Structure formats: C-alpha cells, structure tokens
Amino acid sequence: MPYALVLVVLLIVTVIALRYRSGWGFLGLWFFLILAPSSSFLPIISEIVAEHRMYLPLAAVVVAVVVCGYCLGGHLFSRLVSSDDRRLALERLLGYALAGVVVFALGFATAKRNHDYRSELSIWQDTVVKQLDNPRAYNNRGQAYKSRGQHELATRDYNKAIELDPAYAKAYNNRGNAYGSKGEYDQAIRDLNKAIKLDPKNAHAYYSNRGVVYRDKGDLEQAIRDFDQAIALDPAYATAYNNLAWILATCPDPQIRDGAEAVHLAERACGLGDNRVPTQLDTLAAAYAELGQFDQAVETAEKAVRLALAAGQQELAKDIRNRLELYKAKRPFRTSARQQVQPDRLSPPNSKDEP
C-alpha cells in the first residue's frame, strides 16, 4: 500500500499547511478537492481504467514543482553569479533548456502511453508487466486474448488470476466459458459451478453461461433449467431469454420445441435490446418460422443481417442469410442437439473488472 501511504502523508502535510495559512496548503487542497469526486473514495464504477482523472489534480503538483524549481534556481544563481545581468541571462538560458527537456520527456512519455493504449490487449499486457501480482490484470488480459480467439493464452491467464485469488468468481466464469468454447464441457461446468457459489450476486449470468455449456454438450433439459433459473434471478436478463428461445424454436425434438413460448421469450429479449441486437433478432426470426409466420421471419431475419453487417459480424450475417433462405422457402430452421449455431455466452455485467 505505498501509494496510499504517500496520499496520507500528503493529506497530513496539507492540513498542517492550511492550519498555518501557507500557500502550499492551497495547492494540497486543490489536489485533493479535484481528485476526491473520482478517486477511490468516491469511485466512478462504470470506468475500468481512468487515469485521466489525475490530469487536473496533477496541475497542482506541476505548479508546486515549478515554484520550487524557480525558488531553488534563483537561490543558487544568486550565490554563484554576482552580476545581475549575467544571472538573468543564465536563468533565461537554463529556463529554456529545462523547458525543452521537460517538453521532450513528457512528449515521449505520452507517445509511449498512447502505444500502450493501441488495443485492449496491449493495455492489459502493460498492466500485467507492471503488476505481476494483480489477478484483475490477468483476468482482463485473458478476456482480450479470448476476443482474438486465442483460447489457450486466455485460459493460461485465467489460471494465473485464480492462482493469485482463489475466490475470484469472474475468472472462474471466464475460464469456464473458454473451456466451453474448446468443447471441454465437464471442466467448464465445474468452473461455472464454482462461480455460482462464489458470487451469488451475478449468478444469473453464470447460470446462463452454464446453460450454454449444457446446450452445447447436448443436455438440453438441463440447459433449459439453467436459463429458467437465470431469468428467475434477473427478469431483465436478455441473454437468458434469447438462449432459451433459441432452443425452443430450433430444437429438433418436437417434445422440447414450443414456438409460441419461443416467440414470447425472443420478443422479450429483443425489447430489452431495443431491437438492435442481431443474435436476438435471429432468434425471433427462427421462432416466427417455427410458428409458420414466415413473412415475419423473413422481415426479421433481413433486419438481423443488416445489423450484423453494420457491426462487422460477417460470419453471423452469413449464418442468418442461410436461415433466411429457409424461411423464404417456407421452412423452419432446425439444429442438432450439439450444434452451437448462435453463441450467446455472456459474463456478468462485465466480464472484465471492474467481469
């Protein structure tokens, strides 16, 4: 906790300076008053990384450094140079030189930091290098690897996050999702069971993710139970509605299919997503087709294709087009029990931290 200790010392010094009406106390007060609304004391929880919060507070530190440098330089020159003209000339020359050095150094540091921010992976890579014992950094780098399809590297980072923090539910969730993506269903289920146990607050997401694993494994009845449980825990969780509707609309087993319920669930999911999520509209189209409402299925699928293309989801758009051709031919879509056509696996509100 060295950073916290530094802040405590600065706060104490600021209080003492204010007590004696020193100008330095004003700079300390400036720093803490601007920092407080967005600091760890009053956090902005929607932001994961926000070092820009320090920009204005650090202006006080810059002023303090400039004033100290000016006073120290003036004192040294007054002792070393007797002539006022020479002293002023040297002060000006040194000032220009120092300003150039500072501008160059800060410009270089800014360019280097911008390089760290060039991608999600690079910023978390930088964080891992600087904080080797930070489980959150490993978890989030794992998510960055997973988004690139590098599941082995992602799993390795989740393993490290769990090693550093054995009670880190989101790392178990993310590792479970990675195992599921690789077809290692039993390991995925074990991790998701652990996440549910460790973090009941986000259990709705973990149940939904486990439902996807059971669905891909071919255990549709257990998948349906998990999606139902996720909806019971969070009636506004669109992902669970969508996943359950997909099974009820496309399952090859007529004992499981339920077109009317699939339409109801898919419409609920689309409503929660403002009818702008391609996978949800894809599910709704499949549900309409299961009910024999092929005109609505075609219209909905066409909208899903447009949204998928606009989002750069070329593969998804291709899959929806294939189903669209079925609807135009007045045929519903069917999937095998193990065929994962529409991966809709999400983590709790955020799979990064804060997942």
Buried (B, 14 or more C-beta within 10 A) or exposed (E): EEEEEEBEEBEEBBEEBBEEEBEBBBBBBBBBEBBEEBBEEEEEEEEBEEEEBBEEBBBBBEBBEEEEEEEEBEEEBEEEBEEEEEBEEBBEEEEEEEEEEBEEEEEEEEEEEEEBEEEBBBBBBBBBEEEEEBBBBBBBBBBBBBEEEBBEBBBBBBBBBBEBBEEBBBBBBBBBBBBBBEEBBEBBBBBBBBBBEBBEEBBBBBBBBBBBBBBBBEBBEBBBBBBBBBBEBBEEBBBBBBBBBBBBBBBEEEEBBBBEBBBBBBBBBBEBBEBEBBBBBBBBBBBBBBBEBBEBBBBBBBBBBBBBBEEEBEEBBEBBBEBBEBBBEEEBBBBEBEEBBBBBBBBBEBBBBBB
